[in-house]
C-alpha cells in the first residue's frame, strides 16, 4: 500500500527539542534529518500532517520552521490515536495509507494498537523508510507535487464556506470557481492513470487503468477521453476528473468516470454529467449509459447520478451477499455492475456559468 | 419493536438536512419538496452526510438497500423508507 500522508509528532521528532521547554523567543528548530525527509516526500506527492501534545502555536511554528504547509494539524492532550483517526477522517484517507512518526515508544505502541493498519515508525526508521516502496510512487504528477498545498487551500475554502450565508452555487460563484471540460491530450495520461488508482468515492469501475492503455484510448477514434480541471481563488486543483466514452449511434456509454474527492461538493461531477448529456444529445444519441460498480465506496457517485436523473432499470436491492460494510473492497467478489442510464429526450440540462468547454459549439 | 412515528422522523431529517448543508432555512423544508435539483439542491457531499446521519440515527443504510436512491426524492419518501426498513 502506498503511503499518502505522514503524520508527525513534533517534540524531539520533527523539532530538535521540546517546544514547551524552550522559551517562546527561541522555539526549537526543525530537525535537519527529518526536514530533508519532509521535503523529499513532499516532492513525491506525499502530504504531511501534525499530531502533537502542544498548543496550536507549536504547529504554526513547525510550519514556519520547515517552510511547508501541513494538510492537517491536531494539537492537544488527548490520545495520539484519536488525533490520527481525526486526520484520517478529515483528509478522507484510508488508515493503511498513513504513516505515523514519533520518538516516544509509548505513543508508537498506542497508535499501533488503535490504528493497526497505519505504518508506525520511529524517526530513525523514517530516515531509512524514504527508500522503501511504500514511499516511492512510480509517477509523480504536477497535481501530486501540489497536494499538500491543495489540502491547505481546501481548509481555507471550507472555513469560508462555513461562514458563508447562501447556497452552494452562490458560494461557488463567490469563490470564482472555474471548471474546464476539454478533450484529453496524451500528456494527460499520467494524471488520468493516477486518478484511476487513487479515486474510490467517484469511480465507476474501481479498476486501475494503465498509462499506456489511456494513451491508446486518447488516440482511438472510437473513444472520447475527456478531462476536467478545477480552480478558484483559493487555489488551482489542476486535473481533478475524467471520463472515457464510447459514442454509439443509439447510446453513448461512459466506460470510465472518475473524479478526485477533493473536488466533491464543488459542482464538478454535476457539470461533467450535464456536459455529457448535452454532447450525446447534440450528436443524436437517445440515451447516455453509465455502467457503475455498486459498492459502499462509491455511494457519492451514485448520489451524483441520481441527482442528474440517471437510473438503473434493474432496481433490485444491491447484492445482499455483499461483504461487511466495515471492510469495503471494490475488488471483492459479489459486487455487481448496474447500468445507470438517462434518456436524452427533452430539453438538455443547463451548464452553470462557471463551466468552460473549449470546443463545444 | 415499532418504528418511529412519521412526523417525528421528518422533523429529525429536517434537522439533519440543515446541519449537512449549513443552511438554517432548510429546517422549514416541506416533506414534499424535491431534494435534488433547485431549491434544496442536495449534491453528493451533502447527500453522503445525510445518508451517514440517517444510518447513525435510525440504523437504516439507504444506499445499501435502494440502488437508485429513490428514497431521496423528498423528506417524506425518505421518512417512509426509514420507517419501512428500521429494525
Boltz contact constraints between the chains, C-beta under 6 A:
constraints:
  - contact:
      token1: [A, 264]
      token2: [B, 45]
      max_distance: 6.0
  - contact:
      token1: [A, 265]
      token2: [B, 45]
      max_distance: 6.0
  - contact:
      token1: [A, 299]
      token2: [B, 63]
      max_distance: 6.0
  - contact:
      token1: [A, 300]
      token2: [B, 44]
      max_distance: 6.0
  - contact:
      token1: [A, 300]
      token2: [B, 48]
      max_distance: 6.0
  - contact:
      token1: [A, 303]
      token2: [B, 44]
      max_distance: 6.0
  - contact:
      token1: [A, 303]
      token2: [B, 47]
      max_distance: 6.0
  - contact:
      token1: [A, 304]
      token2: [B, 44]
      max_distance: 6.0
  - contact:
      token1: [A, 306]
      token2: [B, 69]
      max_distance: 6.0
  - contact:
      token1: [A, 307]
      token2: [B, 36]
      max_distance: 6.0
  - contact:
      token1: [A, 311]
      token2: [B, 68]
      max_distance: 6.0
  - contact:
      token1: [A, 312]
      token2: [B, 67]
      max_distance: 6.0
  - contact:
      token1: [A, 312]
      token2: [B, 68]
      max_distance: 6.0
  - contact:
      token1: [A, 315]
      token2: [B, 67]
      max_distance: 6.0
  - contact:
      token1: [A, 315]
      token2: [B, 68]
      max_distance: 6.0
  - contact:
      token1: [A, 317]
      token2: [B, 65]
      max_distance: 6.0
  - contact:
      token1: [A, 318]
      token2: [B, 64]
      max_distance: 6.0
  - contact:
      token1: [A, 318]
      token2: [B, 67]
      max_distance: 6.0
  - contact:
      token1: [A, 338]
      token2: [B, 67]
      max_distance: 6.0
